[in-house]
Amino acid sequence: MRVLSTYRLQLNREFPFASVIGLLDYFSELGVTHLYLSPILKARPGSTHCYDVVDHSTINEELGGEQGYRTLLEEARKWGLGVIQDVVPNHMAVHQANWRLMDVLEKGVQSKYSDYFDIDWVSSKRVVLPILEADAEQLIRQGKIRLGLTQGVPSIICQDKCFPINQEGLDVLRHAGPIDDQTLDRLNTTLVKEVLARQYYTLSSSSDQPNYRRFFNVNELIGVNAEKKWVFDESHSIFSKLADLGVDGYRVDHIDGLMYPSSYLGWLHNLVGDAYVVVEKILTGDEELRRNWDCKGTTGYDFMNSVNQLFIDESSASHFTRIYEEFIGRKIDFESLILEKRRFVIEHLLRAEFERVFREFAARIPNFDAIRERLLQFILRLPVYRTYIEATTISDEDIRLISSIDPDGLILSLIKKSRETFLKLQQILPAVTAKGYEDSVLFVYNRLISLNEVGGNPWIFGCGVNRFHEFNRRRLTHWPLSMSATSTHDSKLSEDVRCRLDVLSQMPTEWSSFIKELKNLLSPRVDPNDEYRLYQTLVGTWPKEGLSPDYRERVRSFTLKAMREAGENTLWVHPNTGYEERVLNLIDELFERKDARLLIDRFVERVASLGMLYSLSTLVLKMTSPGVPDIYQGCEVWRFLLTDPDNRRPVDFAHLRRVLKDVKEDSDAGSLMRD
């Protein structure tokens, strides 16, 4: 079935296949051609997103299992709907339900699956698992790490987690007596440390570094060696079955985390035939998708940012910068900020991954220490997420890119001497930008946060119509079936929030007066940069139907996340609870004071109508520009969402049914705008 439009759905046990089946008539009436589903393979129990896969060979029973999925596909076809499926090839969850990983933990390098995962067996013959809330010895003393039976099998149990015991550990237990609950309870005071010390894994605090590649810096997600053909074959065996069932296409999650994206896409094509395949690839600046990739395009962040820039008044750039810098009381050197945050990621968040790569370079290249800083500078200044050097070839694009940063050829020489190690480096480069830029800089530089989107550049203040036309011309020529997204499960703000905030670029003087008046009213004792972001958050999401406790909590949660991601006044690993409390108290005061609420009400009333027109204009452009328009769940009506988990909130489909019915029965534009 030809893919003309998609509707993204976030599946979990609260919204399984059966729920989707009950809505097929709505999606058909809405007019989309394909449902675009989040991952369906067996995930960590209770997962809210299912990207934490534990078994590549099983469809998630919490969603309805294989039979439920078959029924969904069959029923969708009856309504003229196809299905596009999200694929997660890069990582799996560290969880006892991940039986392949448990086999590795039980048998070490002797396990058939020791090479399934990207584990550094050179630095240690044990898998270092930094997943504990505190030091292991402390937890043992507290009885939180203990011996026990899991489904009748001896295990090491730590709260809600359990881990296998190898043969050597079992021999220790058998020597002490029969292995039953009573014996194990007795041995917890004497032998748990000894048994744990004999394992092929080490349990450690979450602040420690692992010896496996992770998805970004998430200790609970272990990298998979999908570049090995046998691993690809085993981890993707189910997809040939999905193709036979009638799945029309696939979305490849985090393709930049794969060692050889081009080869992977070729293998996937061989497996699923001429299915519609798009990749989650974040393009930066003038970067274009590699033409040799066997896919139809990206998931649409490039379109999202390109269309949003149309609604920014370029002439206000300097005025808006001045307002921002005067309010926060300092200038922010944007380029220096990027370098600082990227270096922090390399030296702290991803220290284990980079130390592993640097050790390999040092073992292969004499005097590597002398050029280590040059390599580090190359990584810091790389303007894209990564390079795409293959096992035997370097493209002209990569040569030009590398030479633009390192014109004397030192990095190209290093690649020739140690290509295998550089290939591993490429895999972890995307995390530097994702964590340093996306998840930090974009929460620090708050001049106009509608520009702070995944793949966006908040330093660019509007792009003009001609640039948008050129973007569409290139798309039409090379990637006419690329997705056109405007909101996603990963976007920082939904399209309606961005469009309302874009209006501020048309009225900088009024914006300046508003934030000064609000500041004078509240006299906050917080970082003005956090305060400035908060005021934009409120303007962008302020509801017309009154303030609910739920809305206040959403603002509090988002603000807390934004501050910790920014890493300026508090951190996830070392939260500054005193400072956080002051900011949260400011939010509570603002919601409780009638004068503050009225001030925001009046200002939002001035920007909301134009913001709605921007949203409708965005929709028209999405539907008529080259590409496949993608609707994120619930965003077919006004939907003012913040960063995840806020943007993964349940959708009121009963309300959407009523709205669609009203649209068909009422052609009055004013009525529809008010809904």
Beta strands, then each sheet from edge to edge (+ up, - down):
strand 1: 6-9
strand 2: 34-37
strand 3: 41-43
strand 4: 53-59
strand 5: 82-87
strand 6: 91-93
strand 7: 127-132
strand 8: 145-150
strand 9: 153-158
strand 10: 161-164
strand 11: 201-205
strand 12: 214-215
strand 13: 218-223
strand 14: 249-252
strand 15: 276-279
strand 16: 297-298
strand 17: 483-484
strand 18: 628-632
sheet 1: 16+ 15+ 14+ 5+ 2+ 1+ 18+ 17+
sheet 2: 3+ 4-
sheet 3: 6+ 13- 12+
sheet 4: 7+ 11+
sheet 5: 8+ 9- 10+
end
